């Protein structure tokens, strides 16, 4: 599976839709996997600008994805906090 960069909410929605379709899952199946109605999954894929971060994390979890935050243009940066 490839990594995709999402720099805008619209790009994130498209990435989530792409992963869902790649796995041959319906919006209803993904919603059932994270406790959301199909309409909520559709809304996130179409226009995630008004979606809560908690809802996005629920969808990421249902799709077995993770969110990675890193400086722009870097492949891997090791930070110690």
RAVEN-V414829 format. One record per backbone hydrogen bond with DSSP energy under -1.0 kcal/mol. NH is the residue of the N-H (numbers start at 1). CO is the residue of the C=O. If there is no record, write none. Layout:
BEGIN
nh=NH co=CO
nh=NH co=CO
END
This chain:
BEGIN
nh=12 co=8
nh=13 co=9
nh=14 co=10
nh=15 co=11
nh=16 co=12
nh=17 co=13
nh=18 co=14
nh=19 co=15
nh=20 co=16
nh=21 co=17
nh=22 co=18
nh=23 co=19
nh=24 co=21
nh=25 co=20
nh=30 co=26
nh=31 co=27
nh=32 co=28
nh=33 co=29
nh=36 co=31
nh=41 co=37
nh=42 co=38
nh=43 co=39
nh=44 co=40
nh=45 co=41
nh=46 co=42
nh=47 co=43
nh=51 co=48
nh=56 co=52
nh=57 co=53
nh=58 co=54
nh=59 co=55
nh=60 co=56
nh=61 co=57
nh=62 co=58
nh=63 co=59
nh=64 co=61
nh=65 co=60
nh=74 co=71
END
